[in-house]
């Protein structure tokens, strides 16, 4: 998948919050994972 946007989401009790597989570009906007705001775009 390419150019995935996640907007206005909260994810709690995530075991590994830095694992992204099968995505070449992920852009979070107003996203919280385990209480921590995530704003960085992930490109691979």
NULUM-234561 format. One record per atom (N, C-alpha, C): residue number from 0; atom name; x, y, z. Coordinates in Angstrom, 3 decimals. Example, Ala and Ser with C-alpha at 12.3 -4.5 7.8 and 13.67 -1.06 7.14 Angstrom:
<atoms>
num 0; atome N; X 13.190; Y -5.690; Z 7.800
num 0; atome CA; X 12.300; Y -4.500; Z 7.800
num 0; atome C; X 13.200; Y -3.300; Z 7.800
num 1; atome N; X 12.850; Y -2.250; Z 7.080
num 1; atome CA; X 13.670; Y -1.060; Z 7.140
num 1; atome C; X 12.900; Y 0.030; Z 7.870
</atoms>
This chain:
<atoms>
num 0; atome N; X 0.842; Y -1.162; Z 0.000
num 0; atome CA; X 0.000; Y 0.000; Z 0.000
num 0; atome C; X 0.888; Y 1.225; Z 0.000
num 1; atome N; X 0.422; Y 2.259; Z -0.635
num 1; atome CA; X 1.164; Y 3.518; Z -0.690
num 1; atome C; X 0.273; Y 4.681; Z -0.278
num 2; atome N; X 0.907; Y 5.696; Z 0.298
num 2; atome CA; X 0.229; Y 6.954; Z 0.638
num 2; atome C; X -0.995; Y 6.751; Z 1.528
num 3; atome N; X -0.807; Y 6.063; Z 2.635
num 3; atome CA; X -1.882; Y 5.805; Z 3.595
num 3; atome C; X -1.937; Y 6.958; Z 4.590
num 4; atome N; X -3.139; Y 7.485; Z 4.824
num 4; atome CA; X -3.336; Y 8.548; Z 5.806
num 4; atome C; X -4.205; Y 8.018; Z 6.935
num 5; atome N; X -3.795; Y 8.275; Z 8.160
num 5; atome CA; X -4.574; Y 7.924; Z 9.344
num 5; atome C; X -4.875; Y 9.237; Z 10.050
num 6; atome N; X -6.173; Y 9.543; Z 10.245
num 6; atome CA; X -6.575; Y 10.853; Z 10.766
num 6; atome C; X -7.507; Y 10.672; Z 11.961
num 7; atome N; X -7.240; Y 11.470; Z 13.019
num 7; atome CA; X -8.102; Y 11.524; Z 14.208
num 7; atome C; X -8.348; Y 10.146; Z 14.819
num 8; atome N; X -7.277; Y 9.426; Z 15.139
num 8; atome CA; X -7.395; Y 8.074; Z 15.688
num 8; atome C; X -6.617; Y 7.945; Z 16.993
num 9; atome N; X -7.131; Y 7.084; Z 17.871
num 9; atome CA; X -6.445; Y 6.727; Z 19.106
num 9; atome C; X -6.363; Y 5.210; Z 19.176
num 10; atome N; X -5.148; Y 4.699; Z 19.413
num 10; atome CA; X -4.916; Y 3.271; Z 19.546
num 10; atome C; X -4.312; Y 3.030; Z 20.923
num 11; atome N; X -4.977; Y 2.231; Z 21.750
num 11; atome CA; X -4.496; Y 1.928; Z 23.102
num 11; atome C; X -4.113; Y 0.451; Z 23.198
num 12; atome N; X -3.235; Y 0.150; Z 24.141
num 12; atome CA; X -2.783; Y -1.225; Z 24.398
num 12; atome C; X -2.132; Y -1.866; Z 23.176
num 13; atome N; X -1.387; Y -1.065; Z 22.410
num 13; atome CA; X -0.664; Y -1.566; Z 21.242
num 13; atome C; X 0.657; Y -2.160; Z 21.725
num 14; atome N; X 0.937; Y -3.405; Z 21.356
num 14; atome CA; X 2.144; Y -4.085; Z 21.817
num 14; atome C; X 3.417; Y -3.487; Z 21.256
num 15; atome N; X 3.470; Y -3.292; Z 19.948
num 15; atome CA; X 4.643; Y -2.713; Z 19.281
num 15; atome C; X 4.152; Y -1.600; Z 18.370
num 16; atome N; X 4.303; Y -0.356; Z 18.831
num 16; atome CA; X 3.727; Y 0.767; Z 18.090
num 16; atome C; X 4.575; Y 1.269; Z 16.928
num 17; atome N; X 5.767; Y 0.716; Z 16.735
num 17; atome CA; X 6.624; Y 1.170; Z 15.641
num 17; atome C; X 6.711; Y 0.174; Z 14.485
num 18; atome N; X 5.848; Y -0.823; Z 14.461
num 18; atome CA; X 5.885; Y -1.839; Z 13.404
num 18; atome C; X 4.931; Y -1.438; Z 12.281
num 19; atome N; X 5.504; Y -1.234; Z 11.093
num 19; atome CA; X 4.714; Y -0.926; Z 9.902
num 19; atome C; X 5.194; Y -1.859; Z 8.803
num 20; atome N; X 4.293; Y -2.674; Z 8.273
num 20; atome CA; X 4.666; Y -3.630; Z 7.234
num 20; atome C; X 3.749; Y -3.471; Z 6.032
num 21; atome N; X 4.312; Y -3.552; Z 4.843
num 21; atome CA; X 3.534; Y -3.505; Z 3.617
num 21; atome C; X 3.053; Y -2.122; Z 3.225
num 22; atome N; X 3.603; Y -1.080; Z 3.853
num 22; atome CA; X 3.198; Y 0.298; Z 3.554
num 22; atome C; X 4.442; Y 1.095; Z 3.191
num 23; atome N; X 4.402; Y 1.813; Z 2.061
num 23; atome CA; X 5.568; Y 2.597; Z 1.661
num 23; atome C; X 5.514; Y 4.039; Z 2.168
num 24; atome N; X 4.330; Y 4.546; Z 2.496
num 24; atome CA; X 4.222; Y 5.899; Z 3.039
num 24; atome C; X 2.987; Y 5.978; Z 3.938
num 25; atome N; X 3.207; Y 6.312; Z 5.211
num 25; atome CA; X 2.133; Y 6.417; Z 6.192
num 25; atome C; X 2.185; Y 7.797; Z 6.818
num 26; atome N; X 1.079; Y 8.534; Z 6.738
num 26; atome CA; X 1.022; Y 9.898; Z 7.268
num 26; atome C; X -0.048; Y 10.004; Z 8.352
num 27; atome N; X 0.358; Y 10.084; Z 9.628
num 27; atome CA; X -0.618; Y 10.257; Z 10.703
num 27; atome C; X -0.940; Y 11.733; Z 10.952
num 28; atome N; X -2.205; Y 12.028; Z 11.194
num 28; atome CA; X -2.647; Y 13.372; Z 11.565
num 28; atome C; X -3.551; Y 13.230; Z 12.780
num 29; atome N; X -3.177; Y 13.855; Z 13.887
num 29; atome CA; X -3.924; Y 13.768; Z 15.133
num 29; atome C; X -4.100; Y 12.301; Z 15.557
num 30; atome N; X -2.993; Y 11.574; Z 15.607
num 30; atome CA; X -2.995; Y 10.156; Z 15.969
num 30; atome C; X -2.259; Y 9.971; Z 17.297
num 31; atome N; X -2.868; Y 9.206; Z 18.198
num 31; atome CA; X -2.269; Y 8.886; Z 19.480
num 31; atome C; X -2.153; Y 7.368; Z 19.596
num 32; atome N; X -0.937; Y 6.897; Z 19.929
num 32; atome CA; X -0.698; Y 5.468; Z 20.131
num 32; atome C; X -0.146; Y 5.288; Z 21.536
num 33; atome N; X -0.869; Y 4.528; Z 22.339
num 33; atome CA; X -0.483; Y 4.294; Z 23.740
num 33; atome C; X -0.217; Y 5.599; Z 24.486
num 34; atome N; X -1.067; Y 6.612; Z 24.253
num 34; atome CA; X -0.960; Y 7.886; Z 24.960
num 34; atome C; X 0.071; Y 8.845; Z 24.407
num 35; atome N; X 0.753; Y 8.476; Z 23.314
num 35; atome CA; X 1.801; Y 9.319; Z 22.732
num 35; atome C; X 1.380; Y 9.801; Z 21.344
num 36; atome N; X 1.398; Y 11.131; Z 21.144
num 36; atome CA; X 1.067; Y 11.697; Z 19.838
num 36; atome C; X 2.085; Y 11.274; Z 18.801
num 37; atome N; X 1.632; Y 10.881; Z 17.623
num 37; atome CA; X 2.522; Y 10.504; Z 16.524
num 37; atome C; X 2.246; Y 11.452; Z 15.357
num 38; atome N; X 3.285; Y 12.123; Z 14.892
num 38; atome CA; X 3.102; Y 13.090; Z 13.809
num 38; atome C; X 4.046; Y 12.858; Z 12.640
num 39; atome N; X 5.029; Y 11.968; Z 12.827
num 39; atome CA; X 6.050; Y 11.779; Z 11.782
num 39; atome C; X 5.514; Y 10.909; Z 10.643
num 40; atome N; X 5.842; Y 11.288; Z 9.420
num 40; atome CA; X 5.517; Y 10.478; Z 8.242
num 40; atome C; X 6.544; Y 9.367; Z 8.112
num 41; atome N; X 6.060; Y 8.158; Z 7.887
num 41; atome CA; X 6.943; Y 7.002; Z 7.726
num 41; atome C; X 7.001; Y 6.651; Z 6.253
num 42; atome N; X 8.201; Y 6.692; Z 5.682
num 42; atome CA; X 8.407; Y 6.341; Z 4.278
num 42; atome C; X 9.431; Y 5.240; Z 4.190
num 43; atome N; X 9.132; Y 4.251; Z 3.368
num 43; atome CA; X 10.058; Y 3.124; Z 3.178
num 43; atome C; X 10.110; Y 2.742; Z 1.732
</atoms>
